[in-house]
């Protein structure tokens, strides 16, 4: 029997509040990952703990009520590819966090709309106009200001961070393909269970236990922060449309700057102050462009009726 799906509601302030909370949770997740890697826990172990924690919460919260339907995907190949893309993104991001500040990884991650826009051509068959291509180029110029290739400020791990962005773009593309196909709980199961299974053979090689009470709290909290963030963002989209919520993704740079400065003693430098606004502006332009096109398509559909 099909599970009942809660109806959409037009409560934008609730949706925006949930989105802001969700991005705060993602900041906490990345901060936990940086703390653990700086505490000399191997990156693979940290990624495993992040997904295993989320996976156990998914099983405990949903499997008893929803049974085997939690594990069934209507498009299992896409669900598996989505889980692998998310795992690749997390591996790259957590590895980079051991070497560069949160503000740098966050700024690089803000190239997501630019990469997603470029990948939508071959994967979704979308057409990209000259102005959006210009926005992509300008956004990457902003990234160059941040990473400063060819200078002593450049760290090779920044390339790894950008590879993580590409993996995350594929994850979002696969998420689009699963929209309306699999329920959220099934997507959560594959997104957390598959990385847990894949990393299990490697996670316990060179395993390191936390050495102090704070690190133990972080160790157990990283999966909960990731789970809470994903759930908050999903629920937010029930109260407000994606076009309303998209700009609030950039709240991450505020959260990351605060965490980087006060927890890790790494405040944003001049390159972040110059480059991040350029990347954000490019992403916002692409978002506004897509919103205008969606409205035009909707108006044409109404006119055709």
C-alpha positions in Angstrom: 0.0 0.0 0.0 1.4 3.5 -0.9 2.4 5.6 2.0 0.5 8.9 2.5 2.5 12.0 1.6 2.0 15.2 3.6 0.5 17.9 1.4 2.5 21.1 0.4 1.7 24.2 2.5 2.3 27.8 1.6 4.1 28.8 4.9 7.2 30.5 3.6 8.6 31.9 6.9 8.4 28.3 8.4 10.2 27.0 5.3 12.9 29.7 5.5 13.4 29.1 9.2 13.8 25.3 8.6 16.3 26.0 5.7 18.4 28.2 7.9 18.4 25.6 10.6 19.3 22.9 8.1 22.3 24.9 6.8 23.4 25.5 10.4 23.3 21.7 10.9 25.5 21.3 7.8 27.9 23.8 9.2 28.0 21.8 12.4 28.6 18.6 10.4 31.6 20.1 8.6 32.9 21.6 11.8 32.7 18.2 13.5 34.6 16.7 10.6 37.3 19.3 10.8 37.6 18.8 14.6 37.9 15.0 14.2 40.5 15.2 11.4 42.5 17.7 13.4 42.2 15.2 16.3 44.1 12.7 14.1 41.2 10.5 13.2 41.6 9.2 9.6 39.4 10.8 7.0 37.8 7.5 5.9 36.9 6.8 9.6 35.3 10.3 10.0 33.3 9.8 6.8 32.2 6.3 7.9 31.1 7.6 11.3 29.2 10.5 9.7 27.2 8.1 7.5 26.9 5.2 9.9 25.5 7.6 12.5 22.9 8.9 10.0 22.1 5.4 8.8 21.4 4.1 12.3 19.1 7.0 13.0 17.3 6.3 9.7 16.8 2.7 10.6 15.7 3.5 14.1 13.3 6.3 13.1 11.7 4.9 10.0 12.2 1.1 9.5 10.0 0.0 12.4 7.0 2.1 11.1 7.5 1.6 7.3 9.0 -1.8 7.2 10.6 -3.1 4.0 9.2 -0.3 1.9 12.0 1.9 3.3 14.5 -0.2 1.4 12.8 -0.4 -2.0 13.6 2.1 -4.7 11.6 2.5 -7.8 14.8 3.4 -9.7 17.6 1.5 -7.8 20.4 2.3 -10.3 19.8 6.1 -9.9 19.5 5.7 -6.1 22.9 3.8 -6.0 24.6 6.4 -8.2 23.2 9.2 -6.1 24.5 7.6 -2.9 28.0 7.1 -4.5 28.1 10.7 -5.7 27.3 11.9 -2.2 29.9 9.7 -0.7 32.5 11.0 -3.1 31.6 14.6 -2.3 31.9 14.0 1.5 35.2 12.2 1.2 36.7 15.1 -0.8 35.2 17.7 1.5 36.3 16.1 4.7 39.8 15.4 3.3 40.1 19.1 2.3 38.9 20.3 5.7 42.0 18.8 7.4 44.2 21.3 5.4 42.2 24.4 4.6 39.8 26.6 6.5 36.0 26.1 6.6 35.5 29.5 4.8 37.6 28.3 1.8 35.8 25.0 1.4 32.5 26.8 1.8 33.4 29.4 -0.9 34.5 26.6 -3.2 31.2 24.8 -2.6 29.3 27.9 -3.6 30.4 27.1 -7.2 27.7 24.4 -7.0 25.1 26.4 -9.1 27.7 27.1 -11.7 28.8 23.4 -12.0 25.2 22.3 -11.9 24.3 24.7 -14.7 27.1 23.4 -16.9 26.3 19.7 -16.2 22.6 20.2 -16.9 23.4 20.5 -20.6 24.6 16.9 -21.2 22.6 15.3 -18.4 19.2 17.1 -18.6 19.3 18.4 -22.1 19.0 22.0 -21.0 20.1 25.0 -23.1 22.4 27.6 -21.5 22.3 31.1 -22.8 25.2 33.4 -23.3 24.4 35.4 -20.1 24.4 32.3 -17.9 27.7 31.1 -19.4 29.1 34.6 -18.6 27.9 34.1 -15.0 29.7 30.8 -14.9 32.9 32.3 -16.1 32.7 35.2 -13.6 32.0 32.8 -10.8 35.1 30.8 -11.6 37.1 34.0 -11.6 35.8 34.5 -8.1 37.1 31.1 -7.2 40.5 31.9 -8.6 40.7 35.0 -6.4 40.0 32.7 -3.4 42.4 29.8 -4.2 45.1 32.0 -5.8 46.8 29.4 -8.0 50.5 29.9 -8.5 51.0 31.7 -5.1 52.1 30.4 -1.8 48.5 30.7 -0.5 47.4 27.9 -3.0 47.1 24.5 -1.5 46.7 21.5 -3.8 43.9 20.1 -1.7 41.7 22.9 -3.0 41.5 20.9 -6.2 40.2 18.0 -4.2 37.6 20.3 -2.7 36.5 21.3 -6.2 36.2 17.6 -7.2 33.9 17.2 -4.3 31.7 20.0 -5.7 31.5 18.1 -9.0 30.4 15.0 -7.1 27.8 17.0 -5.2 26.5 18.4 -8.5 26.0 14.8 -9.8 24.3 14.0 -6.5 21.8 16.9 -7.0 21.2 15.9 -10.6 20.4 12.3 -9.5 18.2 13.8 -6.7 16.2 15.6 -9.4 15.7 12.4 -11.3 14.4 10.7 -8.1 12.0 13.6 -7.2 8.5 12.2 -7.1 9.8 8.6 -7.7 11.1 7.6 -4.3 10.0 8.8 -0.9 12.4 10.8 1.3 12.9 8.0 3.7 14.0 5.6 0.9 16.4 8.3 -0.4 17.8 8.8 3.1 18.3 5.0 3.4 20.3 4.8 0.2 22.2 8.0 0.8 23.4 6.9 4.2 23.4 3.1 3.9 25.3 2.8 0.7 28.4 4.8 1.9 28.3 3.0 5.2 28.4 -0.4 3.4 31.1 0.8 0.9 33.4 2.3 3.6 33.0 -0.5 6.2 35.9 -2.7 4.8 38.3 0.3 5.0 37.1 2.2 8.1 38.6 0.0 10.7 42.1 -0.1 9.1 44.0 2.2 11.4 41.0 3.1 13.5 41.6 5.8 16.1 39.3 6.4 19.1 38.7 9.9 20.4 41.0 10.8 23.2 39.0 13.4 25.2 35.4 14.1 26.2 34.8 16.9 23.7 36.0 14.7 20.8 33.7 11.9 21.9 30.7 14.3 21.8 31.7 15.4 18.3 32.3 11.7 17.3 28.7 10.8 18.1 27.2 14.1 17.0 28.4 14.3 13.4 25.9 11.8 12.1 23.0 13.4 14.0 23.9 16.9 12.6 24.0 15.5 9.1 20.6 13.7 9.5 19.0 16.8 11.1 20.3 19.0 8.3 18.9 16.8 5.5 15.5 16.4 7.2 15.2 20.1 7.9 15.9 21.0 4.2 13.5 18.3 2.9 10.7 19.5 5.3 11.5 23.1 4.4 10.6 22.4 0.8 7.1 21.3 1.9 6.4 24.8 3.2 8.2 26.9 0.6 9.3 26.4 -3.0 12.9 25.8 -4.1 13.0 29.2 -5.7 12.2 30.8 -2.4 14.7 28.7 -0.4 17.7 28.7 -2.8 19.3 32.0 -1.8 19.4 31.0 1.9 22.0 28.4 1.0 24.5 31.3 1.2 23.8 31.6 4.9 26.5 28.9 5.1 29.2 31.4 4.6 28.1 33.3 7.7 27.9 30.1 9.8 31.2 28.8 8.4 33.0 32.2 9.1 31.8 32.2 12.7 32.8 28.6 13.3 36.2 29.0 11.5 37.0 32.1 13.5 35.9 31.2 17.0 36.4 27.4 17.0 39.5 27.0 14.8 41.1 30.4 15.0 40.9 30.9 11.2 39.0 34.1 10.3 38.2 34.9 6.7 41.1 36.6 4.9 41.0 39.3 2.2 40.8 36.7 -0.7 37.6 35.3 0.8 36.2 38.8 1.3 36.9 39.6 -2.4 36.2 36.3 -4.0 33.2 34.9 -2.1 30.8 37.8 -3.0 31.7 37.3 -6.7 30.9 33.5 -6.5 27.7 34.2 -4.6 26.6 36.9 -7.0 27.1 34.6 -10.0 25.1 31.8 -8.3 22.3 34.2 -7.5 22.2 35.4 -11.1 21.9 31.9 -12.3 19.1 31.3 -9.8 17.2 34.4 -10.9 17.7 33.4 -14.5 16.2 30.0 -13.9 13.4 31.5 -11.9 12.5 33.8 -14.8 12.6 30.9 -17.3 10.3 28.8 -15.0 7.8 31.7 -14.8 7.9 32.1 -18.6 7.3 28.4 -19.2 4.4 28.5 -16.7 2.9 31.5 -18.4 3.2 29.8 -21.9 1.4 26.8 -20.5 -1.4 28.9 -19.1 -1.7 30.7 -22.5 -1.8 27.4 -24.4 -4.7 26.2 -22.2 
